[in-house]
Amino acid sequence: MARWEPDAEERLRRAAVELFVERGYDEVTVSDITARAGLTRRSFFRYFPDKREVLFAGSSQLVNEIERRLDAGGLGESTAGIVIGVLTQAGTILLADRGAQRRRRAIIASSPELQERDRAKIARIGSAIARSMTRRGMNSADAELHGAIWAEVFRSAYDRALSADGSLGFGEYLAKSARAVASFPRDAERYIDDESVAPPSS
């Protein structure tokens, strides 16, 4: 009868996170998760393809929503302004429960497999931004570079926000990370323009 009880997906997710924290991600099986949740393995695979995806459920929807909102931005608005606005919205939603996100981050940090999956998620966000920028008229090479940079700015802001006390909004952490990246071109230009600086030897 347990499999017919409501909120099965959330129960499975909660059970998985509890076990990952208690035992470590690698030591937990799908059977452990379903036993803790009082559900069947069949119920688990109805919602998640594997235990890894418990921590990444909703990633595809997040990427799709970011791309949709970027495309919906007004053509007269600056590209950077639109990207910042959309990423601020996404980060604010993700950090609605900071405690849960901190636990999730700690679990991911404990496993190379999960770290690789997390990097793939960030790369997909970058690709979504690049596609939207291309549709706005940017050439594909520049769009891919901008997308990758903005995705890393988003990741950095997320880490900053989770490491802080929560007194600032996500947009302020995003701005901090964006300012850090903005200093790189100025440094590069000084290096390139300074003929007295020899390029590094190979």
N, C-alpha and C positions, 0 to 999 in steps of 0.2 A: 504493500500500500504506500510505502514511503515515496515511491517514484511518482505518485500522482499528487503529492503535496505541492502547493504553490511555491514560487520563488526558487525553483530548483537551480537555475543558473547562478543566482547570487549565493545560494548555499554552497554550491560547489566551489565558487571563487573564494568565498570566505574560508572554507575548509582548507583549500589548497594553500592560501597565503599563511594561515596559521601553521600548517605543517612545514612549509618552506622555512618559516622563521624558527620553528622548534628544532627541526632535524637537519636543515640544509636542503637546497633544491635537489641535488643529485641523489639524496637518500629517500626521496618521496616517490611513490609509484601512483599510478592512476587508481589502483585498488585501495591504496591508503586514503586517497582523497574521497573516494565514493563511500568508503566505510565511515569516515569522519562525518560526511554530510548525510549519511543514512539513505544513500541513493545507489543505483546500480551503475555498472560500467557502461551499459547501454545508454543510460541517461547522460553520463559524462560526454560520450562521443556525439550525442545529439547537439551539444553546445560547443564543444571544443575538439579540434582534430588531435591534439596532444596536450600534455601537461604544460608545455612551454606557452601555449597560446592562452592559457588562463591569465597570464600577465600582459598579454597584448591584444586581448579581445577589444574590438572597437577601433583598432589602429587604422584599418582600411576606411572606416567611416570618417575618422578624423582627417585623413589625407584627402578624401573626396570632398569633405566639407570645406577644408582650407582652399582647395582649388575652386570650388563653386563660388565661395565668397570673394576670392580674388577676381574671378571673371565678372562678378556682379559689380565690382567697383566702377565708379564713373570714369569715363575716358578722359575727362578733364583733370582728374586728380593725379598727383605725382605717384609714380610706381612705388617708390619707397614708402610713401604715406599709406598707400593701400596695404602693402605687405605688413607694415608695422601694426596697422589697425587689426588686420585679420589674425596675425600671430598673437597679438595681445588678447583677443577674444578666445583663441584656442587655449592659450596658457592659463587664462583665468578659469576656464571651465575645468581643465585638468587639475588645477590646484584647489578646487573647491574643498577637497578633503586632503589637507597637507599630510596628516598622519598616515593615511593609506598610501599616498605617493612616496613618503619617506621609506615606508616598509618595502614598497615595490622596488625603489631604487637600491636599497640594501641587498635585496634578493638578487637583482640583476648583477650587481657588482660582485657577487660571490661566484658567478658562473660564466666562464668564457662563452659557452653556448648562448646564454641569454644576452651577453654583451654584444655578440655578433648579430643577434636578432634585433637588438635595440639600434645598432648602427644601420641596419637595413631599413628600419623604420624612419630614421632621420634622413637617409638617402632618398626614400620615397617622398618625404615632404619636400626635399630639395627639387626632385623631379617635377612635382606638382607645381611648385612655384615657377620653375623654368618653363613648363608648358604654358602657363598663363602669361608669362612675360613674352614668350614667342608670339602668342596670339595678339599681344598688344603692339607687336611690331619690332621687338628686339631681335637681333640676329641670334641664331641658335647657340653659337659658341659663348657669347656674352650671357645669354639667358641661363645656360647651364652653370656658368661660373657664379652668377648672382644667386641662382637657386641654391647651390651648395653652400655659399656663404651665409645666406639668410637661414638656412636650415641649421647650421652650426651656431648662429647667433641665438636661435630659438632654444637649442639644446643647452647652450651656456646659460641663458636666462633661467631656464628650468632648474638647472643645478644651483645657480645663485639663490633662487627663490626658496628652494628646499633647504639650503644651508643657512638661511637667514631666519629671523624671528617672526616673519610674517607681517611686519609692520608696514611694508611697502606693497603696492599693487604690482601685478606681473609686468605691466607696461614699463614700470620704472627699472626693473631688472633687465628687461629687453633693451631699454635705452642704454643702460650701462654696458651691456655686451656689444651693442651696435657702436657705441663710442670707441670701445677698445679696438674694434675692427677698423673703424674709420681712421685711426691713427696710422695704420699700416701703409696706405698709399702715400701719405706725406713723407714717411720715412723712406719709402722706396724711391720716391721722386728725388729726394735729397741725395740718395746714394747714386742714382743714375745720372743726375746732373753734375755731380762732383767729379770732374775728370781726374782729380788727384787721387781718387780712391780706386785702387786696382781691383779688378774682379777676383774672387777667390780662385786659387789654383785648383785644377782638377786632380 
